[in-house]
Amino acid sequence: MGLTDTQAVVAVVAALAILAGLAGVVVPGLPALPLCWGGVLVWALFGDAGPGRWAVLAAATLAAAGGTVVKYLWPGRHLKRTGVPTSSLLAGGVLGLIGFFVIPVVGLVIGFVGGVWGAERLRLGSNQLAWPATVQALKAAGLSMLVEFLAGLLIAALWVAGLLLA
């Protein structure tokens, strides 16, 4: 059974939203999981995928909500244990965002590292103490991105399964 033109357009729009969401894990300004979930929502509302589409949307909603919660709680708990304050992360985030526009893509990492290191250097008064805190912040940021990416991949897999089973 082939797709109608409308179903094909809806599937392409959903796929593009999901791909943009997966890219949003590393591109500032793109809300990763909301885009992935939104793609499934568009498909469920406007596609003709049968009653199973609601189960796919429900599972995607759980994956998006769970991924969002874990994305913030798990790395945050790790940072609390290591003693890196939120202010240092905010400094890294702001400089990372500025760096992204000054030196596209690579500036995000450079700005984040520089911001966290600078804030920790000011707070702790030593290069030797600032660097381990910066490394811990980088690990937490990486863990957060990994959780978000895996949740996005789960949403994508649920959608593909829904497409195949429709």
C-alpha positions as CSV (number, residue, x, y, z in Angstrom):
1,M,0.0,0.0,0.0
2,G,1.6,3.3,-1.1
3,L,1.4,6.7,0.5
4,T,-0.9,9.4,-0.8
5,D,0.5,12.8,-1.7
6,T,-0.7,14.2,1.6
7,Q,0.7,11.4,3.6
8,A,4.0,11.8,1.9
9,V,4.2,15.5,2.6
10,V,3.2,15.0,6.2
11,A,5.9,12.3,6.5
12,V,8.6,14.5,5.0
13,V,7.6,17.4,7.3
14,A,7.8,15.1,10.3
15,A,11.1,13.7,9.2
16,L,12.6,17.2,8.7
17,A,11.4,18.2,12.1
18,I,13.0,15.1,13.7
19,L,16.3,15.7,11.9
20,A,16.3,19.3,12.9
21,G,15.7,18.2,16.5
22,L,18.6,15.8,16.4
23,A,20.8,18.6,15.0
24,G,19.5,20.8,17.8
25,V,21.4,18.8,20.3
26,V,24.6,20.6,19.2
27,V,23.1,23.8,17.5
28,P,22.2,26.5,20.0
29,G,18.7,27.9,19.5
30,L,17.1,24.7,18.1
31,P,15.0,23.0,20.8
32,A,16.0,19.4,20.2
33,L,13.5,17.3,21.9
34,P,10.5,19.6,21.3
35,L,11.3,19.5,17.5
36,C,11.6,15.7,17.5
37,W,8.3,15.4,19.4
38,G,6.7,18.1,17.2
39,G,7.5,16.0,14.1
40,V,5.7,13.0,15.6
41,L,2.8,15.3,16.6
42,V,2.4,16.6,13.1
43,W,2.5,13.1,11.7
44,A,-0.1,11.9,14.3
45,L,-2.5,14.8,13.7
46,F,-2.3,15.2,9.9
47,G,-1.1,11.8,8.7
48,D,-3.4,8.9,8.0
49,A,-1.5,6.3,10.1
50,G,-4.4,4.6,11.8
51,P,-5.1,4.4,15.5
52,G,-1.6,3.2,16.2
53,R,-0.4,6.8,15.7
54,W,-1.7,7.8,19.1
55,A,0.3,5.1,20.8
56,V,3.4,6.3,18.9
57,L,2.7,9.9,20.0
58,A,2.2,8.8,23.6
59,A,5.5,6.9,23.6
60,A,7.3,9.8,22.0
61,T,5.8,12.1,24.6
62,L,7.2,9.9,27.4
63,A,10.6,9.8,25.7
64,A,10.7,13.5,25.3
65,A,9.6,14.2,28.8
66,G,11.8,11.6,30.3
67,G,14.8,12.7,28.2
68,T,14.3,16.3,29.3
69,V,14.1,15.5,33.0
70,V,17.1,13.1,32.9
71,K,19.1,15.7,30.7
72,Y,19.0,18.2,33.6
73,L,18.9,16.0,36.7
74,W,21.7,13.5,36.0
75,P,24.5,15.9,35.0
76,G,23.3,18.4,37.6
77,R,23.6,15.9,40.4
78,H,27.1,15.0,39.2
79,L,28.2,18.6,39.2
80,K,26.7,19.2,42.7
81,R,28.9,16.3,44.0
82,T,32.0,17.8,42.4
83,G,31.2,21.3,43.7
84,V,31.0,23.3,40.4
85,P,28.5,26.1,41.0
86,T,25.7,27.1,38.6
87,S,27.3,30.5,38.1
88,S,30.3,28.9,36.5
89,L,28.0,27.0,34.1
90,L,26.1,30.1,33.3
91,A,29.4,31.9,32.4
92,G,30.3,29.0,30.2
93,G,26.9,29.0,28.6
94,V,26.9,32.7,27.8
95,L,30.5,32.7,26.4
96,G,29.7,29.5,24.5
97,L,26.8,31.2,22.9
98,I,28.8,34.2,22.0
99,G,31.6,32.0,20.8
100,F,29.2,30.1,18.5
101,F,28.5,33.3,16.6
102,V,32.1,34.7,16.6
103,I,33.7,31.4,15.5
104,P,30.9,29.3,14.0
105,V,30.4,25.9,15.6
106,V,33.9,25.5,17.2
107,G,33.4,28.7,19.2
108,L,30.6,27.1,21.2
109,V,33.1,24.7,22.8
110,I,35.9,27.2,23.1
111,G,33.5,29.8,24.7
112,F,32.1,27.2,27.1
113,V,35.5,26.0,28.2
114,G,36.8,29.5,28.5
115,G,33.8,30.7,30.4
116,V,33.8,27.9,32.9
117,W,37.5,28.1,33.4
118,G,37.5,31.8,33.8
119,A,34.7,31.7,36.4
120,E,36.4,28.9,38.3
121,R,39.7,30.7,38.1
122,L,38.1,33.8,39.7
123,R,36.3,31.7,42.3
124,L,39.1,29.4,43.3
125,G,42.1,31.7,42.6
126,S,44.3,29.1,41.0
127,N,44.8,27.6,37.5
128,Q,45.5,24.2,39.1
129,L,42.1,24.2,40.9
130,A,40.1,25.8,38.0
131,W,41.0,23.2,35.4
132,P,39.6,20.0,37.2
133,A,36.3,21.9,37.7
134,T,36.2,22.8,34.0
135,V,36.8,19.2,33.1
136,Q,33.9,18.2,35.3
137,A,31.6,20.8,33.7
138,L,32.6,19.5,30.2
139,K,31.8,15.9,31.3
140,A,28.4,17.1,32.6
141,A,27.7,19.0,29.4
142,G,28.6,16.0,27.3
143,L,26.4,13.7,29.4
144,S,23.5,16.1,29.0
145,M,24.0,16.2,25.2
146,L,24.2,12.4,25.0
147,V,21.0,11.9,27.0
148,E,19.2,14.4,24.8
149,F,20.5,12.8,21.6
150,L,19.6,9.3,22.7
151,A,16.1,10.5,23.6
152,G,15.8,12.1,20.2
153,L,16.9,8.9,18.5
154,L,14.3,7.0,20.5
155,I,11.6,9.4,19.3
156,A,12.9,8.9,15.7
157,A,12.8,5.1,16.1
158,L,9.3,5.2,17.5
159,W,8.2,7.3,14.5
160,V,9.8,5.1,12.0
161,A,8.2,2.1,13.6
162,G,4.9,3.8,13.4
163,L,5.4,4.5,9.7
164,L,6.3,0.9,9.0
165,L,3.4,-0.5,11.0
166,A,0.8,2.0,9.6
